[in-house]
């Protein structure tokens, strides 16, 4: 016997019935995005490695430690499985001149890849849903995207989610803050861990995001970027806050919120839960007005966010939210193989009319199994009705319909029964 091949560690199969939860989440997102006039974009899973090095920054955990990068054996091109999707969306917008006629609101869904330690809700192949608004400079679009995310939490029935926001200002303001930050950490170098020392002169802002308990005091006493913001940056930030407050959105200003990518400026934000342990961020984003130019396009403002699908689904479970199960409307019980031709013809007509029907599958012409076993499977399918293609029923040109759920027929069952009986092909197909 050949050796069994299993999935790559941290890259998981999503099987029924769990996949139904994913479909429900995706449909909820599609419906909500349409109401906000965001349109779907789909970019390749594999992109040129320089795209991520240039956009994320060379001195980031993602680029330094986590990317799945390789050389194309045919042409030697450096390629990477996408660790996030914003850079790919921006590359596509530039390549196809999508902003020629004005700004675009886009959203995406799909798998991302990072080589990190698998843990609850965080895997090496993970999935993100994201929204990006490109070509819009105003604070109202920052607020719109935060409101969009908040509306999604409501649609998903999630309550244990809080919003943290900050402003990273503009490059010159960050340079002034950076100089003060380096001076502060140099004075306290004995308190820094190896990771912080390595980043001290290359990316000191990322030190503020440390999770090392021993460094919390020195980080808390560090200069705050918000104190270096100029009039325009403060006006933008205050505009976002005012619009959130007008819409009843609670938030907390977190001066240590810096995000993990180098391309952010002005507004940054995270939605956080306490229900998933230490890894509490389920959605994060911000403004990235310089990324278009950074990867070869004409300068254009942009803002967006991404959420982790696995983590959101974990939170939905923690909140006890009941997700609608995908079950057929009816299950076809077929006692004799001789009834298969007319049964299949009828089921096709029902499906064309919008009825979901699961057909019993036995050994085909060799036998269909006992009625008892078929009804057991019909009940296990979750279907509301069993359709019985028995000899007596077929002789009368009809099909017996048996309710499988509850003693009394509810409104949904009554509606489905009428739908079953209203299919035009129902009567004359069976005569």
C-alpha positions in Angstrom: 0.0 0.0 0.0 1.3 3.5 -0.9 2.2 5.8 1.9 -0.7 8.1 2.8 -0.3 11.7 1.8 -1.7 14.3 4.2 -2.2 18.1 4.0 0.7 20.5 4.6 0.9 21.5 8.3 -1.1 24.7 8.9 -3.0 24.3 5.6 -6.4 22.8 6.3 -9.2 21.1 4.5 -12.6 22.7 5.0 -15.2 20.0 4.9 -19.0 19.8 5.1 -20.9 20.8 7.2 -18.3 23.3 8.3 -18.0 24.7 4.7 -21.6 25.8 5.0 -20.6 28.3 7.6 -18.0 29.7 5.2 -20.6 30.0 2.5 -23.0 31.8 4.8 -20.3 34.3 5.8 -19.3 34.9 2.2 -22.9 35.4 1.1 -23.4 37.9 4.0 -20.3 39.8 2.9 -21.4 39.9 -0.8 -24.8 41.2 0.1 -23.3 43.9 2.4 -20.6 45.0 -0.1 -23.3 45.4 -2.8 -25.2 47.8 -0.5 -22.1 49.9 0.0 -21.4 49.8 -3.8 -18.1 47.8 -3.4 -17.3 45.6 -6.4 -15.5 42.3 -6.4 -11.8 42.0 -7.6 -9.9 38.7 -7.9 -6.1 38.8 -8.2 -3.6 35.9 -8.6 -2.4 33.9 -5.6 1.2 34.1 -6.9 2.8 37.6 -7.4 6.3 38.8 -8.1 8.3 38.8 -4.8 9.5 42.5 -5.3 5.8 43.5 -5.0 5.7 42.5 -1.4 9.3 43.6 -0.5 8.6 47.0 -1.9 5.1 47.4 -0.4 5.4 45.8 3.0 9.0 46.9 3.7 12.1 44.8 3.9 12.3 45.1 7.7 9.0 43.5 8.6 8.2 40.1 10.0 6.2 39.1 7.0 9.1 39.8 4.5 11.9 38.6 6.8 10.4 35.4 8.2 7.0 34.5 6.9 6.7 34.7 3.1 6.6 31.5 0.9 9.0 32.6 -1.8 10.5 30.6 -4.6 12.3 30.8 -7.9 10.3 29.8 -11.0 12.2 26.9 -12.5 11.3 27.9 -16.1 12.5 31.5 -16.1 14.2 32.2 -12.8 11.6 34.8 -11.8 11.3 35.4 -8.0 7.7 34.6 -7.0 5.8 34.6 -3.7 2.5 33.2 -2.5 0.6 36.3 -1.5 0.9 37.0 2.3 -1.8 39.7 2.0 -3.9 41.1 -0.8 -3.7 44.9 -0.7 -0.4 45.0 -2.7 -1.9 42.7 -5.3 -5.1 44.9 -5.6 -3.0 48.0 -6.0 -0.8 46.3 -8.6 -3.9 45.3 -10.6 -5.4 48.9 -10.3 -2.1 50.3 -11.7 -1.7 47.7 -14.4 -5.2 48.1 -15.7 -5.5 51.9 -15.3 -8.6 51.4 -13.2 -8.5 55.0 -11.7 -8.6 56.6 -15.1 -12.3 57.4 -14.8 -12.3 58.0 -11.0 -12.0 56.3 -7.7 -12.9 52.6 -7.2 -14.4 50.7 -4.3 -13.3 47.1 -4.4 -13.5 43.9 -2.2 -11.9 40.5 -2.3 -12.0 37.1 -0.7 -9.4 34.4 -0.8 -6.5 32.4 0.7 -3.2 34.0 1.9 0.0 32.3 3.0 2.5 33.0 5.8 5.0 30.6 7.3 4.2 31.1 11.0 3.4 28.9 14.0 -0.1 27.5 13.5 -2.4 28.4 16.4 -6.1 28.9 17.1 -7.6 30.9 14.3 -4.2 31.5 12.6 -2.8 29.1 10.0 -0.2 29.0 7.3 -2.9 29.1 4.7 -5.5 31.4 6.0 -8.3 33.4 4.3 -9.0 37.1 4.2 -11.9 39.2 3.2 -10.9 42.8 2.4 -12.4 46.1 1.2 -10.3 48.8 -0.5 -11.3 52.3 -1.6 -8.8 53.7 -4.0 -8.6 57.3 -5.4 -10.4 58.9 -2.4 -8.6 61.3 -0.1 -11.3 62.3 2.3 -11.8 61.3 5.9 -15.3 60.3 5.1 -14.1 57.3 3.2 -12.0 56.2 6.2 -15.2 56.5 8.2 -17.3 54.7 5.6 -14.9 51.7 5.7 -15.1 51.5 9.5 -18.9 51.7 9.3 -18.9 48.9 6.7 -17.0 46.7 9.0 -19.2 47.6 12.0 -22.3 46.8 9.8 -20.7 43.4 9.1 -20.4 42.6 12.8 -24.0 43.4 13.3 -25.1 41.2 10.3 -23.0 38.4 11.7 -24.5 38.8 15.2 -21.2 39.7 16.8 -21.2 41.9 19.9 -17.8 41.3 21.6 -15.8 43.5 19.2 -14.2 46.9 20.0 -12.6 49.5 17.8 -9.2 51.0 18.3 -7.9 53.9 16.1 -4.8 56.0 15.7 -3.2 58.4 13.2 0.3 57.8 11.8 0.3 61.2 10.3 2.4 62.0 7.2 6.0 61.0 6.4 7.7 64.2 7.6 5.8 64.0 10.9 6.8 60.4 11.2 10.4 61.2 10.5 10.4 63.8 13.4 8.8 61.2 15.7 11.2 58.6 14.5 14.2 60.6 15.6 12.7 61.2 19.1 11.7 57.5 19.3 15.3 56.3 18.5 16.7 58.7 21.1 14.3 57.4 23.7 15.1 53.7 23.0 18.8 54.3 22.8 18.7 55.8 26.4 16.9 52.6 27.5 18.7 50.1 25.3 19.3 47.8 28.3 15.6 47.2 28.6 15.1 46.2 24.9 15.0 42.6 23.7 17.0 41.3 20.7 14.1 41.9 18.3 13.8 45.6 19.4 17.5 46.2 19.2 17.6 44.8 15.7 14.8 47.2 14.7 16.1 50.2 16.6 17.5 52.1 13.6 15.7 50.3 10.8 12.1 50.4 11.9 11.7 51.8 15.5 7.9 52.3 15.1 7.4 48.6 15.1 9.0 48.3 18.6 5.8 50.0 19.9 3.8 47.0 18.8 5.9 44.6 20.9 4.0 41.9 23.0 7.0 41.4 25.3 5.7 42.1 28.9 9.2 43.2 30.0 9.2 46.1 27.6 5.8 47.5 28.3 7.0 50.3 30.6 9.7 51.6 28.3 7.2 51.5 25.4 4.5 53.3 27.4 6.9 56.2 28.2 8.0 56.5 24.5 7.1 59.7 22.6 3.7 59.5 21.0 3.3 60.1 17.3 0.0 61.9 17.8 2.0 64.7 19.5 3.9 65.3 16.3 0.9 65.6 13.9 0.5 68.8 12.0 -2.7 70.7 11.4 -3.8 68.8 8.3 -3.2 65.4 9.8 -5.1 66.4 13.0 -8.0 67.7 10.9 -8.2 64.4 9.0 -8.1 62.4 12.2 -10.7 64.6 13.9 -12.9 64.3 10.9 -12.9 60.5 11.1 -13.7 60.7 14.8 -16.5 63.1 14.3 -18.2 60.9 11.7 -17.8 57.8 13.9 -19.4 59.6 16.8 -22.2 60.9 14.7 -23.0 57.3 13.8 -22.8 56.0 17.3 -19.6 54.1 16.8 -17.6 53.7 20.0 -13.8 53.7 19.7 -10.6 54.0 21.8 -7.5 55.9 20.6 -4.5 53.7 20.9 -1.3 55.6 20.4 0.7 52.3 20.1 -1.4 51.1 17.2 1.1 51.2 14.3 0.1 48.2 12.0 2.5 45.7 10.6 3.0 47.1 7.1 5.2 50.1 6.2 2.8 51.5 3.7 0.2 53.1 6.1 -0.3 56.8 6.8 -2.9 58.9 8.6 -5.8 56.7 9.9 -5.1 53.2 11.1 -7.6 51.0 13.0 -8.2 47.5 14.4 -11.3 45.7 15.6 -10.4 43.5 18.6 -12.1 40.8 20.7 -11.3 39.4 24.1 -12.8 36.0 23.2 -10.0 34.6 21.2 -7.1 34.8 23.6 -3.9 36.8 22.9 -4.5 37.0 19.2 -7.5 39.3 19.5 -7.4 41.3 16.3 -10.0 40.1 13.8 -10.0 43.0 11.3 -7.5 45.8 10.7 -6.6 48.4 8.2 -5.9 52.0 7.5 -5.0 54.7 4.9 -2.1 54.0 2.5 -1.8 57.1 0.3 1.8 56.5 -0.9 1.5 52.8 -1.9 0.4 53.4 -5.5 3.6 55.5 -6.2 5.7 53.1 -4.2 5.0 50.2 -6.5 5.2 52.1 -9.8 1.9 53.9 -10.3 0.8 57.5 -10.3 0.2 58.9 -6.8 -3.3 58.3 -5.6 -4.9 58.1 -2.1 -6.3 54.8 -0.8 -7.7 53.2 2.4 -8.8 49.7 3.2 -9.1 46.8 5.7 -8.9 43.1 5.8 -10.4 40.5 8.2 -9.3 37.0 9.0 -12.1 34.6 8.0 -11.0 31.8 10.3 -10.9 34.1 13.3 -14.3 35.6 12.6 -15.8 32.2 12.3 -14.2 31.2 15.6 -15.8 34.3 17.2 -19.2 33.5 15.7 -18.9 30.1 17.4 -17.9 31.8 20.7 -20.9 34.1 20.5 -23.2 31.1 20.0 -24.5 32.4 16.7 -26.6 29.8 14.9 -25.6 29.6 11.3 -28.3 28.3 8.9 -27.5 24.7 7.9 -27.5 23.8 4.2 -30.1 21.0 3.9 -32.2 19.9 1.0 -35.9 20.8 0.7 -36.8 17.2 -0.1 -35.3 13.8 -0.3 -36.3 11.4 -3.0 -37.1 7.8 -1.7 -37.0 5.4 -4.7 -38.1 1.8 -3.7 -37.5 0.2 -7.1 -34.7 0.8 -9.6 -37.4 0.7 -12.4 -38.6 4.1 -11.1 -35.2 5.8 -11.6 -35.9 7.3 -15.2 -39.1 9.0 -14.2 -37.7 9.9 -10.8 -34.7 11.7 -12.3 -36.9 13.5 -14.8 -39.1 14.8 -12.1 -36.3 15.8 -9.8 -34.7 17.8 -12.6 -37.9 19.6 -13.1 -38.1 20.4 -9.4 -34.5 21.6 -9.3 -35.2 23.8 -12.3 -38.1 25.3 -10.4 -35.7 26.2 -7.5 -36.4 23.2 -5.2 -33.3 21.6 -3.6 -33.7 17.8 -3.8 -31.3 15.0 -2.7 -31.8 11.7 -4.6 -31.3 8.4 -2.8 -28.4 6.6 -4.4 -28.2 2.8 -3.9 -26.7 0.3 -6.3 -28.6 1.7 -9.2 -30.2 -1.0 -11.4 -28.9 -3.7 -8.9 -31.1 -2.4 -6.1 -32.0 0.8 -4.2 -32.0 -0.5 -0.6 -34.9 -1.0 1.8 -37.5 1.6 2.4 -36.5 1.7 6.1 -32.8 2.5 5.3 -33.9 5.1 2.7 -36.2 6.9 5.2 -33.4 6.8 7.8 -31.2 8.6 5.3 -34.0 11.0 4.4 -34.4 11.9 8.0 -30.6 12.3 8.4 -30.4 14.7 5.4 -32.4 17.3 7.3 -34.9 17.6 4.5 -38.4 18.9 5.2 -40.1 16.3 3.0 -39.6 12.9 1.6 -40.8 12.3 -2.0 -41.8 8.7 -2.4 -41.6 7.3 -6.0 -43.5 4.1 -5.1 -45.2 1.7 -7.5 -48.7 2.6 -6.3 -47.9 6.3 -6.6 -46.5 6.0 -10.1 -49.5 4.0 -11.2 -51.7 6.9 -10.2 -49.4 9.4 -11.9 -48.3 11.1 -8.7 -45.7 11.1 -6.0 -46.4 10.8 -2.3 -45.1 13.7 -0.2 -44.3 13.0 3.5 -43.4 15.7 6.0 -40.3 14.7 8.0 -40.1 17.6 10.4 -42.6 18.3 13.3 -46.1 17.1 14.1 -47.7 20.2 12.6 -46.7 21.8 9.3 -45.1 25.3 9.8 -45.4 28.1 7.3 -42.1 27.3 5.6 -43.2 23.7 5.1 -46.5 24.7 3.8 -44.9 27.1 1.3 -42.5 24.4 0.1 -45.3 21.9 -0.2 -47.2 24.4 -2.5 -44.0 24.8 -4.5 -43.6 21.0 -4.9 -47.2 20.7 -6.1 -47.0 23.7 -8.4 -44.2 22.4 -10.7 -45.9 22.2 -14.1 -44.2 19.0 -15.1 -45.3 17.2 -11.9 -48.6 15.7 -13.2 -48.0 14.9 -16.8 -44.4 13.6 -16.3 -45.7 10.8 -14.2 -48.7 9.7 -16.3 
